[in-house]
């Protein structure tokens, strides 16, 4: 199973650039993380979820819940 982060970003009109600027995390770091091939051992990490949450002014648990409910493949 993996999280379809690309679809989540598209559906929420987010880009890695916007997430980087709003969250304070580096663009290159986020780009590498969002574009890596996921496996059961390498999924999104807390930093990624925190960055997405900050970019949307949401709590991390809300982002995680949305990802689990609608973007888990």
trRosetta pair geometry for C-beta under 8 A, 3 or more apart (Angstrom, degrees):
i j d omega theta_ij theta_ji phi_ij phi_ji
1 40 7.0 69 44 -92 71 84
1 72 5.9 10 -180 180 118 93
1 73 6.4 165 -153 83 66 47
2 38 3.9 128 -137 92 118 128
2 39 7.3 -33 -83 -86 109 18
2 43 6.6 -171 -134 -114 65 91
2 72 7.7 170 88 -152 26 55
2 73 5.6 -18 62 59 73 98
3 8 7.4 -11 163 -16 98 136
3 38 6.7 -165 35 -128 70 175
3 43 6.1 86 3 -164 107 104
3 44 5.6 -40 48 -9 145 117
3 67 5.3 4 -145 -178 126 115
3 71 5.4 49 -163 120 75 104
3 72 6.0 -33 -99 -97 66 59
3 73 7.5 152 -109 13 15 83
4 7 4.3 14 135 22 114 117
4 8 6.5 140 100 -20 70 87
4 71 4.5 -131 53 -168 85 89
4 72 7.7 -145 5 -70 84 11
4 73 5.3 77 -41 -24 106 121
5 8 5.3 -53 -148 36 39 115
5 9 6.2 39 155 -20 70 103
5 34 5.4 -134 118 -146 141 85
5 44 6.4 128 -74 -71 132 126
5 48 7.7 -47 -123 168 146 134
5 67 7.7 0 -94 -128 70 118
5 71 7.1 93 -74 160 35 142
6 9 5.9 -54 -149 36 29 109
6 10 6.3 28 153 -16 63 109
6 34 7.5 121 -72 169 69 100
7 10 5.6 -56 -145 40 32 111
7 11 6.0 31 158 -19 68 110
7 71 5.9 180 76 -125 111 106
8 11 5.9 -58 -143 39 26 109
8 12 6.2 1 163 3 63 115
8 14 7.9 -16 124 44 74 123
8 52 7.8 1 131 -144 128 147
8 66 7.3 115 -136 124 116 108
8 67 6.2 -10 -92 -102 152 82
8 70 7.8 124 -95 94 91 104
8 71 4.9 -15 -60 -86 107 161
9 12 6.3 -74 -145 51 24 95
9 14 4.5 -101 -152 75 74 96
9 15 7.0 94 174 -94 119 26
9 16 7.5 -9 -143 -53 153 65
9 19 7.8 -67 -124 -38 112 133
9 34 7.4 46 -42 -159 146 139
10 13 7.6 25 -177 -74 30 34
10 14 8.0 -82 -45 46 18 68
12 56 6.9 -43 175 -90 136 134
14 18 5.7 -134 -155 74 66 125
14 19 5.8 59 177 -54 115 101
14 52 7.2 62 162 -136 170 84
14 55 6.2 84 -135 128 125 141
14 56 7.4 -61 -79 -62 132 102
15 18 4.7 96 53 7 81 99
15 19 7.0 -146 92 -3 42 87
16 19 5.6 -55 -147 40 34 113
16 20 6.1 40 153 -25 66 106
16 27 6.3 97 136 -152 101 78
16 30 5.1 166 -160 115 100 115
16 31 5.2 88 165 -83 159 74
16 34 5.9 -150 -94 36 117 152
17 20 5.7 -56 -151 33 27 114
17 21 6.5 22 156 -15 64 107
17 27 6.2 13 -107 -121 57 119
18 21 5.9 -56 -146 38 31 108
18 22 6.1 15 162 -7 67 114
18 55 6.1 95 127 -156 86 125
19 22 6.2 -65 -140 46 24 101
19 23 5.6 2 170 -2 65 123
19 25 7.4 -24 136 56 88 109
19 30 6.0 -180 99 -174 120 160
19 51 5.2 64 169 151 108 105
19 52 6.1 -25 -131 -92 125 52
19 54 8.0 99 -161 73 70 89
19 55 4.3 -60 -119 -65 62 154
20 23 6.5 -68 -130 46 17 96
20 24 8.0 -148 178 36 48 6
20 25 5.9 -101 -128 80 62 70
20 26 6.5 -14 -144 159 111 17
20 27 4.1 6 -112 -81 167 70
20 30 5.5 -145 -76 24 93 144
20 51 7.5 0 -85 -164 41 126
22 54 5.9 168 128 124 90 88
22 55 4.0 108 79 -116 133 66
23 30 7.9 113 60 -75 138 143
23 50 7.0 118 -156 122 125 76
23 51 3.9 59 -174 -143 174 69
23 52 7.7 -1 -71 -27 142 21
23 54 4.0 114 -112 78 79 130
23 55 5.3 -45 -45 -50 98 85
24 54 7.3 -61 15 137 90 159
25 29 5.9 -105 166 78 98 125
25 30 5.5 104 113 -52 118 111
25 47 6.5 124 -114 174 146 103
25 50 7.9 116 -44 93 134 99
25 51 4.7 -56 18 -100 142 123
26 29 4.2 84 72 8 101 109
26 30 6.7 -178 90 -5 53 86
27 30 6.0 -65 -150 42 28 105
27 31 5.9 30 156 -23 68 111
28 31 5.6 -53 -140 36 29 114
28 32 6.4 29 160 -18 63 105
29 32 6.2 -58 -153 35 25 108
29 33 6.4 18 154 -14 62 113
29 47 7.8 -61 145 138 124 141
30 33 5.7 -61 -146 41 32 110
30 34 5.9 21 162 -12 71 112
30 48 7.0 132 -131 -115 79 78
30 51 5.9 -157 -104 152 124 169
31 34 6.2 -60 -138 42 24 102
31 35 6.0 1 167 1 62 121
32 35 6.4 -76 -141 49 20 97
32 36 6.3 36 161 -46 63 103
33 36 6.1 -41 -145 6 26 114
33 44 7.2 80 163 -130 108 67
33 45 7.0 -88 -149 23 132 100
33 47 7.5 -125 -103 88 171 110
33 48 5.3 -152 138 -81 140 120
34 48 7.0 151 -69 -138 79 123
36 42 6.6 -79 127 144 129 129
37 42 7.7 64 95 86 60 127
38 42 5.8 -147 -138 99 52 79
38 43 5.3 54 -155 -110 116 55
38 44 7.5 -24 -107 -34 130 63
39 42 5.2 50 42 37 82 86
39 43 7.7 -115 70 -57 35 67
40 43 7.4 -10 -148 -42 24 104
44 48 4.4 -113 -166 78 99 143
44 49 6.1 106 137 -47 124 87
44 67 7.5 -70 34 -170 150 162
45 48 5.4 104 55 6 62 101
45 49 7.5 -130 104 1 36 90
46 49 5.8 -60 -150 41 35 108
46 50 6.0 38 153 -22 69 108
46 60 7.7 14 -159 -160 78 147
47 50 5.6 -57 -146 38 29 113
47 51 6.3 32 155 -23 65 105
48 51 5.7 -52 -148 33 29 112
48 52 6.5 27 154 -15 63 105
49 52 5.8 -53 -148 37 33 110
49 53 6.2 34 153 -20 65 108
49 60 5.2 75 135 -155 107 99
49 63 5.4 159 -163 98 85 128
49 64 5.7 23 -148 -68 141 90
49 67 7.6 -94 -111 -3 104 150
50 53 5.7 -57 -146 38 30 112
50 54 6.2 29 157 -18 66 107
50 60 5.7 -24 -91 -96 59 121
51 54 5.9 -55 -146 37 28 109
51 55 6.4 29 155 -21 62 109
52 55 5.8 -57 -150 35 29 113
52 56 6.6 3 159 2 64 112
52 63 5.0 134 103 -152 116 150
53 56 6.3 -76 -151 49 27 95
53 58 4.8 -109 -149 79 74 82
53 59 6.3 -40 -158 140 130 13
53 60 4.5 -79 -46 -85 162 56
53 62 7.1 119 -121 57 103 92
53 63 4.7 -115 -74 -14 87 138
54 57 7.4 28 -166 -75 32 38
56 63 7.2 139 46 -82 134 111
58 62 4.6 -106 174 71 118 131
58 63 5.7 128 99 -46 130 92
59 62 4.9 97 63 -2 81 103
59 63 7.6 -154 95 -2 46 84
60 63 5.8 -58 -155 37 40 109
60 64 6.1 37 152 -18 72 109
61 64 5.5 -54 -143 41 34 113
61 65 6.1 39 156 -23 67 105
62 65 5.8 -52 -146 35 28 112
62 66 6.5 29 154 -18 62 106
63 66 5.8 -57 -151 37 31 111
63 67 6.3 30 153 -18 65 107
64 67 5.7 -55 -147 37 31 112
64 68 6.2 28 156 -17 65 109
65 68 5.8 -57 -145 39 29 109
65 69 6.0 20 160 -15 66 113
66 69 6.1 -60 -139 41 25 105
66 70 6.0 -29 179 28 63 113
66 71 7.3 36 134 4 71 111
67 70 7.2 -86 -131 55 14 75
67 71 4.9 -58 -149 55 56 117
67 72 6.8 87 147 -52 68 83
68 71 7.7 -7 -24 51 12 75
68 72 5.5 19 -147 -36 41 130
69 72 7.6 99 18 6 9 107
